[in-house]
Amino acid sequence: MGDDEDIQEDSEEEVLAGAPVSGGRSKLITILMWVAGVIIGVLLMFVISYLVAKKVKSDAFKEEQNIVIAPAPPPLGTFAFAKEFRVNTSDVDEAHYIQMTLAFGFKIDNKALEKELFDRQTQMMHIINIILGGKKKEELQTPLQKLNLAEEIKSQINMILSEGKIEEVYFQEIVIS
């Protein structure tokens, strides 16, 4: 029993004197190792972040360099309606109207289509009036919505044409009130 007390007193004195704690390391060395580990971890994060950012920027630059500008398409022939369109919208809460003048673009060398467009003016005006009358004011506010309207008109008109197809619908003037 006396030997056990001597061993216990020695280990208490060693702890107080800064001698190794469990595993043979002092508290100061353990703290320094943790600090060094944190510093290495932070540096590693910065290096990885830098390398990833550099790769992303490099890929974006390569993508910009690969953009090829296409030549402008040839000019189209145009067919413009003599009268403007003025149609009430389908809004029920408040009266609104759409006023527009428009033209169609088609391949300039297609004379048969040009004649057909002239001959079918009344029929095409009817189709366009129906399409416009089915729209609400909120459906024609953004440029994307107006482009969708042009595509809808183009597809409906192309369904009745037999001598060719219109390529574009041009809004010369559009007022939505």
C-alpha positions as CSV (number, residue, x, y, z in Angstrom):
1,M,0.0,0.0,0.0
2,G,2.8,2.4,0.7
3,D,4.2,1.8,-2.8
4,D,0.9,2.8,-4.4
5,E,0.8,6.1,-2.5
6,D,4.3,6.9,-3.7
7,I,3.4,6.3,-7.3
8,Q,0.3,8.4,-7.0
9,E,2.2,11.3,-5.4
10,D,4.8,11.2,-8.2
11,S,2.2,11.4,-11.0
12,E,0.5,14.3,-9.4
13,E,3.8,16.2,-9.1
14,E,4.6,15.4,-12.8
15,V,1.2,16.8,-13.9
16,L,1.7,20.0,-12.0
17,A,5.2,20.4,-13.3
18,G,4.0,20.3,-17.0
19,A,5.1,16.7,-17.5
20,P,3.3,14.6,-20.1
21,V,-0.4,14.0,-19.6
22,S,-2.0,10.9,-21.1
23,G,-0.2,9.5,-24.0
24,G,3.1,11.2,-23.2
25,R,2.2,14.8,-24.5
26,S,1.8,18.0,-22.6
27,K,-1.3,20.2,-22.9
28,L,0.8,22.9,-24.7
29,I,1.9,20.6,-27.5
30,T,-1.7,19.2,-27.9
31,I,-3.0,22.8,-28.3
32,L,-0.3,23.7,-30.8
33,M,-1.0,20.6,-32.8
34,W,-4.7,21.6,-33.0
35,V,-3.9,25.1,-34.0
36,A,-1.5,23.8,-36.7
37,G,-4.2,21.4,-38.0
38,V,-6.7,24.3,-38.2
39,I,-4.3,26.5,-40.1
40,I,-3.4,23.7,-42.5
41,G,-7.1,23.0,-43.0
42,V,-7.9,26.7,-43.8
43,L,-4.9,26.9,-46.2
44,L,-6.1,23.8,-47.9
45,M,-9.6,25.3,-48.4
46,F,-8.1,28.4,-49.9
47,V,-5.9,26.4,-52.3
48,I,-8.8,24.2,-53.4
49,S,-11.1,27.3,-53.8
50,Y,-8.5,29.1,-55.9
51,L,-8.0,26.0,-58.2
52,V,-11.7,25.5,-58.7
53,A,-12.3,29.2,-59.4
54,K,-9.4,29.2,-61.9
55,K,-10.8,26.2,-63.7
56,V,-14.3,27.7,-63.9
57,K,-13.0,30.9,-65.2
58,S,-10.8,29.1,-67.7
59,D,-13.8,27.0,-68.9
60,A,-16.0,30.2,-69.3
61,F,-13.2,31.9,-71.3
62,K,-12.9,28.9,-73.6
63,E,-16.7,28.9,-74.1
64,E,-16.7,32.6,-75.0
65,Q,-13.9,31.9,-77.5
66,N,-15.9,29.1,-79.2
67,I,-18.9,31.4,-80.0
68,V,-19.2,31.7,-83.7
69,I,-21.2,34.6,-85.1
70,A,-23.5,33.4,-87.8
71,P,-24.0,35.5,-90.9
72,A,-27.2,37.5,-91.2
73,P,-30.0,35.7,-93.0
74,P,-31.0,37.1,-96.3
75,P,-33.7,39.8,-96.3
76,L,-37.3,38.7,-96.5
77,G,-40.0,39.9,-98.7
78,T,-42.8,41.6,-96.7
79,F,-46.6,41.6,-96.9
80,A,-48.1,44.4,-94.8
81,F,-51.8,44.6,-94.1
82,A,-53.4,47.9,-95.3
83,K,-55.7,48.2,-92.2
84,E,-54.7,48.2,-88.6
85,F,-56.1,45.7,-86.2
86,R,-58.2,47.0,-83.3
87,V,-59.8,44.3,-81.2
88,N,-61.3,44.2,-77.7
89,T,-59.5,41.8,-75.3
90,S,-61.2,39.0,-73.5
91,D,-60.9,40.8,-70.1
92,V,-64.2,40.7,-68.2
93,D,-63.4,43.0,-65.3
94,E,-62.4,46.1,-67.4
95,A,-62.6,46.9,-71.1
96,H,-59.2,46.8,-72.9
97,Y,-58.2,46.7,-76.5
98,I,-55.3,45.8,-78.7
99,Q,-54.4,48.0,-81.6
100,M,-51.7,46.8,-84.0
101,T,-50.3,47.0,-87.5
102,L,-48.4,44.0,-88.7
103,A,-46.6,42.5,-91.6
104,F,-45.5,39.0,-92.6
105,G,-42.0,38.1,-93.8
106,F,-41.5,35.4,-96.5
107,K,-38.9,34.3,-98.8
108,I,-38.4,37.0,-101.3
109,D,-38.3,34.8,-104.4
110,N,-41.7,33.2,-103.7
111,K,-44.1,35.2,-105.9
112,A,-46.8,32.6,-105.7
113,L,-46.9,33.0,-101.9
114,E,-47.0,36.8,-102.3
115,K,-50.1,36.4,-104.5
116,E,-51.7,34.0,-102.1
117,L,-51.2,36.4,-99.2
118,F,-52.9,39.1,-101.1
119,D,-55.8,36.9,-102.1
120,R,-56.3,35.6,-98.5
121,Q,-56.2,39.0,-96.7
122,T,-59.7,38.8,-95.5
123,Q,-59.3,35.2,-94.2
124,M,-56.0,36.1,-92.5
125,M,-57.5,39.2,-90.9
126,H,-60.3,37.1,-89.5
127,I,-57.9,34.6,-88.0
128,I,-55.8,37.3,-86.4
129,N,-58.8,39.1,-85.0
130,I,-59.9,35.8,-83.3
131,I,-56.5,35.2,-81.9
132,L,-56.2,38.8,-80.5
133,G,-59.8,38.7,-79.2
134,G,-58.9,35.6,-77.1
135,K,-56.1,37.4,-75.3
136,K,-56.2,39.3,-72.0
137,K,-54.2,42.4,-71.3
138,E,-51.9,40.6,-68.8
139,E,-51.0,38.0,-71.5
140,L,-49.4,40.6,-73.7
141,Q,-47.2,42.7,-71.3
142,T,-43.7,41.2,-71.7
143,P,-41.6,40.9,-74.8
144,L,-41.7,37.1,-74.4
145,Q,-45.5,37.1,-74.4
146,K,-45.5,39.3,-77.6
147,L,-43.1,36.9,-79.3
148,N,-45.4,34.0,-78.3
149,L,-48.3,35.9,-79.9
150,A,-46.2,36.3,-83.1
151,E,-45.5,32.6,-83.1
152,E,-49.1,31.8,-82.6
153,I,-50.2,34.0,-85.5
154,K,-47.5,32.6,-87.7
155,S,-48.5,29.0,-87.0
156,Q,-52.2,29.7,-87.6
157,I,-51.6,31.5,-90.8
158,N,-49.2,28.9,-92.1
159,M,-51.9,26.3,-91.6
160,I,-54.1,27.9,-94.4
161,L,-51.3,28.7,-96.9
162,S,-50.6,26.3,-99.7
163,E,-47.9,28.2,-101.7
164,G,-45.3,28.4,-99.0
165,K,-44.9,29.5,-95.4
166,I,-44.4,32.9,-93.7
167,E,-41.1,33.1,-91.9
168,E,-41.7,36.0,-89.6
169,V,-44.5,38.1,-88.1
170,Y,-43.5,41.8,-87.7
171,F,-45.4,44.0,-85.3
172,Q,-45.0,47.4,-86.8
173,E,-47.0,49.0,-84.1
174,I,-48.7,47.4,-81.0
175,V,-50.7,49.3,-78.4
176,I,-52.4,47.5,-75.5
177,S,-54.8,49.6,-73.5
